[in-house]
Amino acid sequence: MANQIDEDKVIAVDTYNGMYLEQHEGNYSLKAIQIGKNEVPYLIWVFLSKWSKAAGGAVPDDKKRPMAVRLGTRSEAVKALKQILKQIEEG
């Protein structure tokens, strides 16, 4: 399902922002979504940075990737999301 979004699985956060839980080869990730006109969801793409000795610091990579948080396998994802929920509930 690369680069395609199942709109039924988009979790809207507000009018313009959301997230999408993706499973690929047994691993889960949350992808950042921007909600456009007519409520069409789009992946948010970013340039990751890499270290450049010549530049003396981080520089943008050559390739854009979807903004994502890797959650790991199903059990790792459940554990991580439970920890996040606990931190939010505790404020």
PDB file of N, CA, C and O in Angstrom:
ATOM      1  N   MET A   1       0.829  -1.185   0.000  1.00  0.00           N
ATOM      2  CA  MET A   1       0.000   0.000   0.000  1.00  0.00           C
ATOM      3  C   MET A   1       0.876   1.253   0.000  1.00  0.00           C
ATOM      4  O   MET A   1       0.457   2.288   0.517  1.00  0.00           O
ATOM      5  N   ALA A   2       2.038   1.184  -0.548  1.00  0.00           N
ATOM      6  CA  ALA A   2       2.971   2.310  -0.558  1.00  0.00           C
ATOM      7  C   ALA A   2       2.345   3.530  -1.228  1.00  0.00           C
ATOM      8  O   ALA A   2       1.809   3.449  -2.333  1.00  0.00           O
ATOM      9  N   ASN A   3       2.428   4.653  -0.533  1.00  0.00           N
ATOM     10  CA  ASN A   3       1.958   5.944  -1.030  1.00  0.00           C
ATOM     11  C   ASN A   3       0.449   6.038  -1.201  1.00  0.00           C
ATOM     12  O   ASN A   3      -0.045   7.058  -1.680  1.00  0.00           O
ATOM     13  N   GLN A   4      -0.290   5.013  -0.828  1.00  0.00           N
ATOM     14  CA  GLN A   4      -1.739   5.081  -0.901  1.00  0.00           C
ATOM     15  C   GLN A   4      -2.299   5.090   0.509  1.00  0.00           C
ATOM     16  O   GLN A   4      -1.777   4.429   1.407  1.00  0.00           O
ATOM     17  N   ILE A   5      -3.365   5.846   0.686  1.00  0.00           N
ATOM     18  CA  ILE A   5      -3.968   5.990   2.001  1.00  0.00           C
ATOM     19  C   ILE A   5      -5.375   5.415   1.953  1.00  0.00           C
ATOM     20  O   ILE A   5      -6.184   5.807   1.112  1.00  0.00           O
ATOM     21  N   ASP A   6      -5.665   4.485   2.855  1.00  0.00           N
ATOM     22  CA  ASP A   6      -7.022   3.993   3.019  1.00  0.00           C
ATOM     23  C   ASP A   6      -7.756   5.036   3.858  1.00  0.00           C
ATOM     24  O   ASP A   6      -7.576   5.098   5.074  1.00  0.00           O
ATOM     25  N   GLU A   7      -8.573   5.848   3.214  1.00  0.00           N
ATOM     26  CA  GLU A   7      -9.211   6.985   3.885  1.00  0.00           C
ATOM     27  C   GLU A   7     -10.050   6.571   5.087  1.00  0.00           C
ATOM     28  O   GLU A   7     -10.259   7.379   5.991  1.00  0.00           O
ATOM     29  N   ASP A   8     -10.534   5.338   5.118  1.00  0.00           N
ATOM     30  CA  ASP A   8     -11.323   4.860   6.249  1.00  0.00           C
ATOM     31  C   ASP A   8     -10.470   4.685   7.505  1.00  0.00           C
ATOM     32  O   ASP A   8     -11.007   4.609   8.610  1.00  0.00           O
ATOM     33  N   LYS A   9      -9.142   4.621   7.343  1.00  0.00           N
ATOM     34  CA  LYS A   9      -8.248   4.417   8.476  1.00  0.00           C
ATOM     35  C   LYS A   9      -7.553   5.690   8.929  1.00  0.00           C
ATOM     36  O   LYS A   9      -6.697   5.641   9.812  1.00  0.00           O
ATOM     37  N   VAL A  10      -7.903   6.828   8.344  1.00  0.00           N
ATOM     38  CA  VAL A  10      -7.314   8.103   8.756  1.00  0.00           C
ATOM     39  C   VAL A  10      -7.960   8.544  10.063  1.00  0.00           C
ATOM     40  O   VAL A  10      -9.184   8.524  10.199  1.00  0.00           O
ATOM     41  N   ILE A  11      -7.133   8.939  11.015  1.00  0.00           N
ATOM     42  CA  ILE A  11      -7.612   9.448  12.293  1.00  0.00           C
ATOM     43  C   ILE A  11      -7.438  10.963  12.260  1.00  0.00           C
ATOM     44  O   ILE A  11      -6.315  11.463  12.330  1.00  0.00           O
ATOM     45  N   ALA A  12      -8.535  11.683  12.154  1.00  0.00           N
ATOM     46  CA  ALA A  12      -8.472  13.142  12.101  1.00  0.00           C
ATOM     47  C   ALA A  12      -8.215  13.693  13.494  1.00  0.00           C
ATOM     48  O   ALA A  12      -8.875  13.305  14.457  1.00  0.00           O
ATOM     49  N   VAL A  13      -7.249  14.601  13.594  1.00  0.00           N
ATOM     50  CA  VAL A  13      -6.930  15.237  14.865  1.00  0.00           C
ATOM     51  C   VAL A  13      -7.686  16.554  14.969  1.00  0.00           C
ATOM     52  O   VAL A  13      -8.261  16.874  16.009  1.00  0.00           O
ATOM     53  N   ASP A  14      -7.678  17.309  13.880  1.00  0.00           N
ATOM     54  CA  ASP A  14      -8.451  18.545  13.775  1.00  0.00           C
ATOM     55  C   ASP A  14      -8.807  18.735  12.307  1.00  0.00           C
ATOM     56  O   ASP A  14      -8.727  17.782  11.532  1.00  0.00           O
ATOM     57  N   THR A  15      -9.190  19.916  11.916  1.00  0.00           N
ATOM     58  CA  THR A  15      -9.641  20.167  10.549  1.00  0.00           C
ATOM     59  C   THR A  15      -8.573  19.869   9.503  1.00  0.00           C
ATOM     60  O   THR A  15      -8.897  19.419   8.404  1.00  0.00           O
ATOM     61  N   TYR A  16      -7.307  20.112   9.828  1.00  0.00           N
ATOM     62  CA  TYR A  16      -6.247  20.025   8.832  1.00  0.00           C
ATOM     63  C   TYR A  16      -5.193  18.946   9.094  1.00  0.00           C
ATOM     64  O   TYR A  16      -4.343  18.707   8.236  1.00  0.00           O
ATOM     65  N   ASN A  17      -5.226  18.306  10.232  1.00  0.00           N
ATOM     66  CA  ASN A  17      -4.179  17.366  10.615  1.00  0.00           C
ATOM     67  C   ASN A  17      -4.759  16.024  11.022  1.00  0.00           C
ATOM     68  O   ASN A  17      -5.878  15.931  11.527  1.00  0.00           O
ATOM     69  N   GLY A  18      -3.962  14.986  10.785  1.00  0.00           N
ATOM     70  CA  GLY A  18      -4.391  13.660  11.177  1.00  0.00           C
ATOM     71  C   GLY A  18      -3.226  12.702  11.186  1.00  0.00           C
ATOM     72  O   GLY A  18      -2.067  13.097  11.056  1.00  0.00           O
ATOM     73  N   MET A  19      -3.557  11.433  11.343  1.00  0.00           N
ATOM     74  CA  MET A  19      -2.539  10.387  11.313  1.00  0.00           C
ATOM     75  C   MET A  19      -3.149   9.142  10.713  1.00  0.00           C
ATOM     76  O   MET A  19      -4.366   9.000  10.594  1.00  0.00           O
ATOM     77  N   TYR A  20      -2.255   8.248  10.341  1.00  0.00           N
ATOM     78  CA  TYR A  20      -2.648   7.035   9.656  1.00  0.00           C
ATOM     79  C   TYR A  20      -1.790   5.901  10.193  1.00  0.00           C
ATOM     80  O   TYR A  20      -0.562   5.976  10.144  1.00  0.00           O
ATOM     81  N   LEU A  21      -2.421   4.857  10.701  1.00  0.00           N
ATOM     82  CA  LEU A  21      -1.687   3.697  11.205  1.00  0.00           C
ATOM     83  C   LEU A  21      -1.451   2.747  10.038  1.00  0.00           C
ATOM     84  O   LEU A  21      -2.392   2.249   9.419  1.00  0.00           O
ATOM     85  N   GLU A  22      -0.176   2.509   9.753  1.00  0.00           N
ATOM     86  CA  GLU A  22       0.170   1.645   8.630  1.00  0.00           C
ATOM     87  C   GLU A  22       0.877   0.400   9.136  1.00  0.00           C
ATOM     88  O   GLU A  22       1.698   0.466  10.050  1.00  0.00           O
ATOM     89  N   GLN A  23       0.551  -0.734   8.532  1.00  0.00           N
ATOM     90  CA  GLN A  23       1.252  -1.973   8.824  1.00  0.00           C
ATOM     91  C   GLN A  23       1.956  -2.418   7.546  1.00  0.00           C
ATOM     92  O   GLN A  23       1.350  -2.484   6.476  1.00  0.00           O
ATOM     93  N   HIS A  24       3.238  -2.720   7.678  1.00  0.00           N
ATOM     94  CA  HIS A  24       4.015  -3.180   6.536  1.00  0.00           C
ATOM     95  C   HIS A  24       4.996  -4.244   7.006  1.00  0.00           C
ATOM     96  O   HIS A  24       5.845  -3.982   7.859  1.00  0.00           O
ATOM     97  N   GLU A  25       4.879  -5.425   6.457  1.00  0.00           N
ATOM     98  CA  GLU A  25       5.755  -6.543   6.788  1.00  0.00           C
ATOM     99  C   GLU A  25       5.856  -6.796   8.295  1.00  0.00           C
ATOM    100  O   GLU A  25       6.942  -7.048   8.818  1.00  0.00           O
ATOM    101  N   GLY A  26       4.720  -6.728   8.983  1.00  0.00           N
ATOM    102  CA  GLY A  26       4.676  -7.042  10.407  1.00  0.00           C
ATOM    103  C   GLY A  26       5.086  -5.917  11.328  1.00  0.00           C
ATOM    104  O   GLY A  26       5.123  -6.102  12.544  1.00  0.00           O
ATOM    105  N   ASN A  27       5.396  -4.751  10.779  1.00  0.00           N
ATOM    106  CA  ASN A  27       5.767  -3.593  11.594  1.00  0.00           C
ATOM    107  C   ASN A  27       4.751  -2.476  11.403  1.00  0.00           C
ATOM    108  O   ASN A  27       4.195  -2.294  10.320  1.00  0.00           O
ATOM    109  N   TYR A  28       4.524  -1.737  12.476  1.00  0.00           N
ATOM    110  CA  TYR A  28       3.556  -0.656  12.457  1.00  0.00           C
ATOM    111  C   TYR A  28       4.254   0.692  12.505  1.00  0.00           C
ATOM    112  O   TYR A  28       5.338   0.832  13.071  1.00  0.00           O
ATOM    113  N   SER A  29       3.608   1.679  11.900  1.00  0.00           N
ATOM    114  CA  SER A  29       4.093   3.052  11.994  1.00  0.00           C
ATOM    115  C   SER A  29       2.909   4.003  11.908  1.00  0.00           C
ATOM    116  O   SER A  29       1.879   3.689  11.311  1.00  0.00           O
ATOM    117  N   LEU A  30       3.076   5.164  12.513  1.00  0.00           N
ATOM    118  CA  LEU A  30       2.092   6.240  12.397  1.00  0.00           C
ATOM    119  C   LEU A  30       2.621   7.217  11.364  1.00  0.00           C
ATOM    120  O   LEU A  30       3.746   7.702  11.484  1.00  0.00           O
ATOM    121  N   LYS A  31       1.824   7.506  10.361  1.00  0.00           N
ATOM    122  CA  LYS A  31       2.214   8.455   9.321  1.00  0.00           C
ATOM    123  C   LYS A  31       1.455   9.758   9.549  1.00  0.00           C
ATOM    124  O   LYS A  31       0.266   9.749   9.869  1.00  0.00           O
ATOM    125  N   ALA A  32       2.155  10.874   9.381  1.00  0.00           N
ATOM    126  CA  ALA A  32       1.535  12.191   9.520  1.00  0.00           C
ATOM    127  C   ALA A  32       0.708  12.488   8.275  1.00  0.00           C
ATOM    128  O   ALA A  32       1.150  12.249   7.151  1.00  0.00           O
ATOM    129  N   ILE A  33      -0.485  13.006   8.486  1.00  0.00           N
ATOM    130  CA  ILE A  33      -1.422  13.294   7.404  1.00  0.00           C
ATOM    131  C   ILE A  33      -1.830  14.767   7.456  1.00  0.00           C
ATOM    132  O   ILE A  33      -2.055  15.327   8.529  1.00  0.00           O
ATOM    133  N   GLN A  34      -1.919  15.376   6.283  1.00  0.00           N
ATOM    134  CA  GLN A  34      -2.502  16.706   6.150  1.00  0.00           C
ATOM    135  C   GLN A  34      -3.829  16.515   5.423  1.00  0.00           C
ATOM    136  O   GLN A  34      -3.893  15.822   4.407  1.00  0.00           O
ATOM    137  N   ILE A  35      -4.875  17.126   5.941  1.00  0.00           N
ATOM    138  CA  ILE A  35      -6.193  16.984   5.332  1.00  0.00           C
ATOM    139  C   ILE A  35      -6.438  18.210   4.460  1.00  0.00           C
ATOM    140  O   ILE A  35      -6.500  19.339   4.945  1.00  0.00           O
ATOM    141  N   GLY A  36      -6.576  17.957   3.164  1.00  0.00           N
ATOM    142  CA  GLY A  36      -6.719  19.043   2.195  1.00  0.00           C
ATOM    143  C   GLY A  36      -8.166  19.372   1.902  1.00  0.00           C
ATOM    144  O   GLY A  36      -9.081  19.011   2.642  1.00  0.00           O
ATOM    145  N   LYS A  37      -8.336  20.071   0.795  1.00  0.00           N
ATOM    146  CA  LYS A  37      -9.691  20.456   0.356  1.00  0.00           C
ATOM    147  C   LYS A  37     -10.531  19.212   0.137  1.00  0.00           C
ATOM    148  O   LYS A  37     -10.015  18.154  -0.222  1.00  0.00           O
ATOM    149  N   ASN A  38     -11.816  19.350   0.354  1.00  0.00           N
ATOM    150  CA  ASN A  38     -12.770  18.256   0.220  1.00  0.00           C
ATOM    151  C   ASN A  38     -12.411  17.069   1.112  1.00  0.00           C
ATOM    152  O   ASN A  38     -12.762  15.928   0.811  1.00  0.00           O
ATOM    153  N   GLU A  39     -11.696  17.353   2.231  1.00  0.00           N
ATOM    154  CA  GLU A  39     -11.324  16.358   3.229  1.00  0.00           C
ATOM    155  C   GLU A  39     -10.490  15.214   2.661  1.00  0.00           C
ATOM    156  O   GLU A  39     -10.607  14.075   3.114  1.00  0.00           O
ATOM    157  N   VAL A  40      -9.651  15.510   1.675  1.00  0.00           N
ATOM    158  CA  VAL A  40      -8.762  14.521   1.072  1.00  0.00           C
ATOM    159  C   VAL A  40      -7.475  14.453   1.892  1.00  0.00           C
ATOM    160  O   VAL A  40      -6.817  15.477   2.075  1.00  0.00           O
ATOM    161  N   PRO A  41      -7.098  13.262   2.396  1.00  0.00           N
ATOM    162  CA  PRO A  41      -5.868  13.142   3.191  1.00  0.00           C
ATOM    163  C   PRO A  41      -4.631  12.971   2.305  1.00  0.00           C
ATOM    164  O   PRO A  41      -4.666  12.271   1.293  1.00  0.00           O
ATOM    165  N   TYR A  42      -3.538  13.626   2.709  1.00  0.00           N
ATOM    166  CA  TYR A  42      -2.263  13.525   2.008  1.00  0.00           C
ATOM    167  C   TYR A  42      -1.163  13.206   3.020  1.00  0.00           C
ATOM    168  O   TYR A  42      -1.169  13.731   4.134  1.00  0.00           O
ATOM    169  N   LEU A  43      -0.229  12.353   2.638  1.00  0.00           N
ATOM    170  CA  LEU A  43       0.942  12.122   3.476  1.00  0.00           C
ATOM    171  C   LEU A  43       1.781  13.389   3.522  1.00  0.00           C
ATOM    172  O   LEU A  43       1.874  14.104   2.525  1.00  0.00           O
ATOM    173  N   ILE A  44       2.392  13.674   4.664  1.00  0.00           N
ATOM    174  CA  ILE A  44       3.341  14.776   4.782  1.00  0.00           C
ATOM    175  C   ILE A  44       4.723  14.193   4.510  1.00  0.00           C
ATOM    176  O   ILE A  44       5.147  13.248   5.175  1.00  0.00           O
ATOM    177  N   TRP A  45       5.420  14.757   3.534  1.00  0.00           N
ATOM    178  CA  TRP A  45       6.742  14.284   3.124  1.00  0.00           C
ATOM    179  C   TRP A  45       7.804  15.223   3.653  1.00  0.00           C
ATOM    180  O   TRP A  45       7.612  16.438   3.679  1.00  0.00           O
ATOM    181  N   VAL A  46       8.934  14.653   4.079  1.00  0.00           N
ATOM    182  CA  VAL A  46      10.030  15.439   4.648  1.00  0.00           C
ATOM    183  C   VAL A  46      11.372  14.951   4.113  1.00  0.00           C
ATOM    184  O   VAL A  46      11.498  13.817   3.652  1.00  0.00           O
ATOM    185  N   PHE A  47      12.370  15.828   4.182  1.00  0.00           N
ATOM    186  CA  PHE A  47      13.747  15.443   3.896  1.00  0.00           C
ATOM    187  C   PHE A  47      14.408  15.118   5.235  1.00  0.00           C
ATOM    188  O   PHE A  47      14.484  15.980   6.111  1.00  0.00           O
ATOM    189  N   LEU A  48      14.883  13.893   5.399  1.00  0.00           N
ATOM    190  CA  LEU A  48      15.636  13.550   6.589  1.00  0.00           C
ATOM    191  C   LEU A  48      17.009  14.197   6.483  1.00  0.00           C
ATOM    192  O   LEU A  48      17.455  14.530   5.385  1.00  0.00           O
ATOM    193  N   SER A  49      17.670  14.373   7.596  1.00  0.00           N
ATOM    194  CA  SER A  49      19.016  14.941   7.548  1.00  0.00           C
ATOM    195  C   SER A  49      20.055  13.842   7.708  1.00  0.00           C
ATOM    196  O   SER A  49      19.785  12.782   8.273  1.00  0.00           O
ATOM    197  N   LYS A  50      21.234  14.118   7.202  1.00  0.00           N
ATOM    198  CA  LYS A  50      22.357  13.198   7.364  1.00  0.00           C
ATOM    199  C   LYS A  50      23.580  14.025   7.736  1.00  0.00           C
ATOM    200  O   LYS A  50      23.636  15.225   7.465  1.00  0.00           O
ATOM    201  N   TRP A  51      24.543  13.383   8.349  1.00  0.00           N
ATOM    202  CA  TRP A  51      25.743  14.083   8.797  1.00  0.00           C
ATOM    203  C   TRP A  51      26.698  14.276   7.630  1.00  0.00           C
ATOM    204  O   TRP A  51      26.945  13.352   6.856  1.00  0.00           O
ATOM    205  N   SER A  52      27.227  15.480   7.512  1.00  0.00           N
ATOM    206  CA  SER A  52      28.203  15.771   6.476  1.00  0.00           C
ATOM    207  C   SER A  52      29.463  16.313   7.128  1.00  0.00           C
ATOM    208  O   SER A  52      29.460  17.393   7.719  1.00  0.00           O
ATOM    209  N   LYS A  53      30.537  15.549   7.013  1.00  0.00           N
ATOM    210  CA  LYS A  53      31.812  16.003   7.558  1.00  0.00           C
ATOM    211  C   LYS A  53      32.268  17.273   6.840  1.00  0.00           C
ATOM    212  O   LYS A  53      32.801  18.190   7.465  1.00  0.00           O
ATOM    213  N   ALA A  54      32.054  17.318   5.519  1.00  0.00           N
ATOM    214  CA  ALA A  54      32.459  18.478   4.722  1.00  0.00           C
ATOM    215  C   ALA A  54      31.723  19.745   5.147  1.00  0.00           C
ATOM    216  O   ALA A  54      32.317  20.821   5.219  1.00  0.00           O
ATOM    217  N   ALA A  55      30.421  19.612   5.430  1.00  0.00           N
ATOM    218  CA  ALA A  55      29.625  20.768   5.841  1.00  0.00           C
ATOM    219  C   ALA A  55      29.767  21.048   7.336  1.00  0.00           C
ATOM    220  O   ALA A  55      29.391  22.120   7.811  1.00  0.00           O
ATOM    221  N   GLY A  56      30.309  20.084   8.073  1.00  0.00           N
ATOM    222  CA  GLY A  56      30.484  20.257   9.505  1.00  0.00           C
ATOM    223  C   GLY A  56      29.185  20.188  10.287  1.00  0.00           C
ATOM    224  O   GLY A  56      29.060  20.786  11.355  1.00  0.00           O
ATOM    225  N   GLY A  57      28.228  19.461   9.752  1.00  0.00           N
ATOM    226  CA  GLY A  57      26.950  19.339  10.454  1.00  0.00           C
ATOM    227  C   GLY A  57      25.941  18.570   9.619  1.00  0.00           C
ATOM    228  O   GLY A  57      26.287  17.926   8.629  1.00  0.00           O
ATOM    229  N   ALA A  58      24.698  18.651  10.035  1.00  0.00           N
ATOM    230  CA  ALA A  58      23.630  17.939   9.347  1.00  0.00           C
ATOM    231  C   ALA A  58      23.204  18.686   8.084  1.00  0.00           C
ATOM    232  O   ALA A  58      23.121  19.914   8.071  1.00  0.00           O
ATOM    233  N   VAL A  59      22.937  17.927   7.033  1.00  0.00           N
ATOM    234  CA  VAL A  59      22.438  18.481   5.772  1.00  0.00           C
ATOM    235  C   VAL A  59      21.253  17.636   5.319  1.00  0.00           C
ATOM    236  O   VAL A  59      21.159  16.465   5.688  1.00  0.00           O
ATOM    237  N   PRO A  60      20.343  18.209   4.521  1.00  0.00           N
ATOM    238  CA  PRO A  60      19.200  17.418   4.049  1.00  0.00           C
ATOM    239  C   PRO A  60      19.640  16.263   3.158  1.00  0.00           C
ATOM    240  O   PRO A  60      20.549  16.404   2.341  1.00  0.00           O
ATOM    241  N   ASP A  61      18.987  15.126   3.327  1.00  0.00           N
ATOM    242  CA  ASP A  61      19.229  13.974   2.459  1.00  0.00           C
ATOM    243  C   ASP A  61      18.668  14.292   1.078  1.00  0.00           C
ATOM    244  O   ASP A  61      17.966  15.288   0.904  1.00  0.00           O
ATOM    245  N   ASP A  62      18.973  13.456   0.105  1.00  0.00           N
ATOM    246  CA  ASP A  62      18.535  13.694  -1.268  1.00  0.00           C
ATOM    247  C   ASP A  62      17.105  13.227  -1.529  1.00  0.00           C
ATOM    248  O   ASP A  62      16.495  13.637  -2.516  1.00  0.00           O
ATOM    249  N   LYS A  63      16.570  12.386  -0.666  1.00  0.00           N
ATOM    250  CA  LYS A  63      15.288  11.753  -0.921  1.00  0.00           C
ATOM    251  C   LYS A  63      14.255  12.128   0.140  1.00  0.00           C
ATOM    252  O   LYS A  63      14.545  12.101   1.337  1.00  0.00           O
ATOM    253  N   LYS A  64      13.037  12.482  -0.312  1.00  0.00           N
ATOM    254  CA  LYS A  64      11.933  12.745   0.607  1.00  0.00           C
ATOM    255  C   LYS A  64      11.328  11.426   1.071  1.00  0.00           C
ATOM    256  O   LYS A  64      11.298  10.443   0.330  1.00  0.00           O
ATOM    257  N   ARG A  65      10.845  11.425   2.313  1.00  0.00           N
ATOM    258  CA  ARG A  65      10.180  10.247   2.872  1.00  0.00           C
ATOM    259  C   ARG A  65       8.941  10.720   3.631  1.00  0.00           C
ATOM    260  O   ARG A  65       8.882  11.867   4.074  1.00  0.00           O
ATOM    261  N   PRO A  66       7.940   9.827   3.782  1.00  0.00           N
ATOM    262  CA  PRO A  66       6.783  10.202   4.581  1.00  0.00           C
ATOM    263  C   PRO A  66       7.195  10.393   6.044  1.00  0.00           C
ATOM    264  O   PRO A  66       7.984   9.614   6.579  1.00  0.00           O
ATOM    265  N   MET A  67       6.655  11.429   6.682  1.00  0.00           N
ATOM    266  CA  MET A  67       6.940  11.648   8.094  1.00  0.00           C
ATOM    267  C   MET A  67       6.262  10.534   8.881  1.00  0.00           C
ATOM    268  O   MET A  67       5.050  10.343   8.785  1.00  0.00           O
ATOM    269  N   ALA A  68       7.048   9.807   9.653  1.00  0.00           N
ATOM    270  CA  ALA A  68       6.502   8.644  10.344  1.00  0.00           C
ATOM    271  C   ALA A  68       7.180   8.414  11.678  1.00  0.00           C
ATOM    272  O   ALA A  68       8.326   8.809  11.896  1.00  0.00           O
ATOM    273  N   VAL A  69       6.448   7.768  12.559  1.00  0.00           N
ATOM    274  CA  VAL A  69       6.983   7.289  13.827  1.00  0.00           C
ATOM    275  C   VAL A  69       6.891   5.774  13.756  1.00  0.00           C
ATOM    276  O   VAL A  69       5.796   5.221  13.659  1.00  0.00           O
ATOM    277  N   ARG A  70       8.011   5.114  13.802  1.00  0.00           N
ATOM    278  CA  ARG A  70       8.043   3.659  13.739  1.00  0.00           C
ATOM    279  C   ARG A  70       7.689   3.100  15.113  1.00  0.00           C
ATOM    280  O   ARG A  70       8.292   3.471  16.120  1.00  0.00           O
ATOM    281  N   LEU A  71       6.701   2.201  15.140  1.00  0.00           N
ATOM    282  CA  LEU A  71       6.237   1.624  16.398  1.00  0.00           C
ATOM    283  C   LEU A  71       6.711   0.189  16.589  1.00  0.00           C
ATOM    284  O   LEU A  71       6.590  -0.348  17.690  1.00  0.00           O
ATOM    285  N   GLY A  72       7.241  -0.438  15.562  1.00  0.00           N
ATOM    286  CA  GLY A  72       7.745  -1.794  15.669  1.00  0.00           C
ATOM    287  C   GLY A  72       6.689  -2.850  15.413  1.00  0.00           C
ATOM    288  O   GLY A  72       5.688  -2.602  14.741  1.00  0.00           O
ATOM    289  N   THR A  73       6.927  -4.028  15.957  1.00  0.00           N
ATOM    290  CA  THR A  73       5.998  -5.143  15.790  1.00  0.00           C
ATOM    291  C   THR A  73       4.696  -4.843  16.534  1.00  0.00           C
ATOM    292  O   THR A  73       4.584  -3.838  17.235  1.00  0.00           O
ATOM    293  N   ARG A  74       3.726  -5.725  16.369  1.00  0.00           N
ATOM    294  CA  ARG A  74       2.431  -5.499  17.016  1.00  0.00           C
ATOM    295  C   ARG A  74       2.573  -5.331  18.532  1.00  0.00           C
ATOM    296  O   ARG A  74       2.023  -4.391  19.105  1.00  0.00           O
ATOM    297  N   SER A  75       3.305  -6.235  19.180  1.00  0.00           N
ATOM    298  CA  SER A  75       3.443  -6.158  20.640  1.00  0.00           C
ATOM    299  C   SER A  75       4.222  -4.904  21.047  1.00  0.00           C
ATOM    300  O   SER A  75       3.885  -4.269  22.046  1.00  0.00           O
ATOM    301  N   GLU A  76       5.258  -4.543  20.287  1.00  0.00           N
ATOM    302  CA  GLU A  76       6.017  -3.326  20.585  1.00  0.00           C
ATOM    303  C   GLU A  76       5.148  -2.087  20.400  1.00  0.00           C
ATOM    304  O   GLU A  76       5.225  -1.146  21.191  1.00  0.00           O
ATOM    305  N   ALA A  77       4.318  -2.086  19.350  1.00  0.00           N
ATOM    306  CA  ALA A  77       3.435  -0.955  19.076  1.00  0.00           C
ATOM    307  C   ALA A  77       2.401  -0.776  20.184  1.00  0.00           C
ATOM    308  O   ALA A  77       2.147   0.341  20.634  1.00  0.00           O
ATOM    309  N   VAL A  78       1.811  -1.880  20.618  1.00  0.00           N
ATOM    310  CA  VAL A  78       0.813  -1.823  21.702  1.00  0.00           C
ATOM    311  C   VAL A  78       1.453  -1.275  22.969  1.00  0.00           C
ATOM    312  O   VAL A  78       0.876  -0.417  23.638  1.00  0.00           O
ATOM    313  N   LYS A  79       2.634  -1.763  23.300  1.00  0.00           N
ATOM    314  CA  LYS A  79       3.341  -1.300  24.497  1.00  0.00           C
ATOM    315  C   LYS A  79       3.650   0.198  24.403  1.00  0.00           C
ATOM    316  O   LYS A  79       3.419   0.939  25.359  1.00  0.00           O
ATOM    317  N   ALA A  80       4.164   0.640  23.267  1.00  0.00           N
ATOM    318  CA  ALA A  80       4.507   2.055  23.088  1.00  0.00           C
ATOM    319  C   ALA A  80       3.265   2.942  23.171  1.00  0.00           C
ATOM    320  O   ALA A  80       3.294   3.991  23.815  1.00  0.00           O
ATOM    321  N   LEU A  81       2.186   2.529  22.527  1.00  0.00           N
ATOM    322  CA  LEU A  81       0.969   3.338  22.537  1.00  0.00           C
ATOM    323  C   LEU A  81       0.327   3.390  23.928  1.00  0.00           C
ATOM    324  O   LEU A  81      -0.244   4.412  24.308  1.00  0.00           O
ATOM    325  N   LYS A  82       0.419   2.301  24.681  1.00  0.00           N
ATOM    326  CA  LYS A  82      -0.078   2.314  26.067  1.00  0.00           C
ATOM    327  C   LYS A  82       0.726   3.300  26.919  1.00  0.00           C
ATOM    328  O   LYS A  82       0.160   4.016  27.745  1.00  0.00           O
ATOM    329  N   GLN A  83       2.038   3.333  26.717  1.00  0.00           N
ATOM    330  CA  GLN A  83       2.887   4.279  27.454  1.00  0.00           C
ATOM    331  C   GLN A  83       2.548   5.720  27.094  1.00  0.00           C
ATOM    332  O   GLN A  83       2.502   6.586  27.968  1.00  0.00           O
ATOM    333  N   ILE A  84       2.313   5.978  25.822  1.00  0.00           N
ATOM    334  CA  ILE A  84       1.929   7.323  25.368  1.00  0.00           C
ATOM    335  C   ILE A  84       0.599   7.734  25.998  1.00  0.00           C
ATOM    336  O   ILE A  84       0.462   8.841  26.520  1.00  0.00           O
ATOM    337  N   LEU A  85      -0.377   6.828  25.942  1.00  0.00           N
ATOM    338  CA  LEU A  85      -1.691   7.123  26.523  1.00  0.00           C
ATOM    339  C   LEU A  85      -1.575   7.405  28.018  1.00  0.00           C
ATOM    340  O   LEU A  85      -2.227   8.322  28.519  1.00  0.00           O
ATOM    341  N   LYS A  86      -0.769   6.647  28.731  1.00  0.00           N
ATOM    342  CA  LYS A  86      -0.581   6.853  30.170  1.00  0.00           C
ATOM    343  C   LYS A  86       0.011   8.246  30.438  1.00  0.00           C
ATOM    344  O   LYS A  86      -0.425   8.947  31.351  1.00  0.00           O
ATOM    345  N   GLN A  87       0.998   8.630  29.642  1.00  0.00           N
ATOM    346  CA  GLN A  87       1.613   9.950  29.832  1.00  0.00           C
ATOM    347  C   GLN A  87       0.617  11.068  29.552  1.00  0.00           C
ATOM    348  O   GLN A  87       0.618  12.081  30.252  1.00  0.00           O
ATOM    349  N   ILE A  88      -0.225  10.905  28.550  1.00  0.00           N
ATOM    350  CA  ILE A  88      -1.229  11.923  28.236  1.00  0.00           C
ATOM    351  C   ILE A  88      -2.262  12.012  29.365  1.00  0.00           C
ATOM    352  O   ILE A  88      -2.645  13.106  29.781  1.00  0.00           O
ATOM    353  N   GLU A  89      -2.704  10.855  29.851  1.00  0.00           N
ATOM    354  CA  GLU A  89      -3.712  10.835  30.924  1.00  0.00           C
ATOM    355  C   GLU A  89      -3.166  11.452  32.207  1.00  0.00           C
ATOM    356  O   GLU A  89      -3.906  12.113  32.935  1.00  0.00           O
ATOM    357  N   GLU A  90      -1.883  11.247  32.494  1.00  0.00           N
ATOM    358  CA  GLU A  90      -1.282  11.798  33.709  1.00  0.00           C
ATOM    359  C   GLU A  90      -0.995  13.289  33.566  1.00  0.00           C
ATOM    360  O   GLU A  90      -0.768  13.980  34.559  1.00  0.00           O
ATOM    361  N   GLY A  91      -1.006  13.777  32.349  1.00  0.00           N
ATOM    362  CA  GLY A  91      -0.806  15.206  32.097  1.00  0.00           C
ATOM    363  C   GLY A  91       0.579  15.649  32.312  1.00  0.00           C
ATOM    364  O   GLY A  91       0.884  16.828  32.135  1.00  0.00           O
TER     365      GLY A  91
END
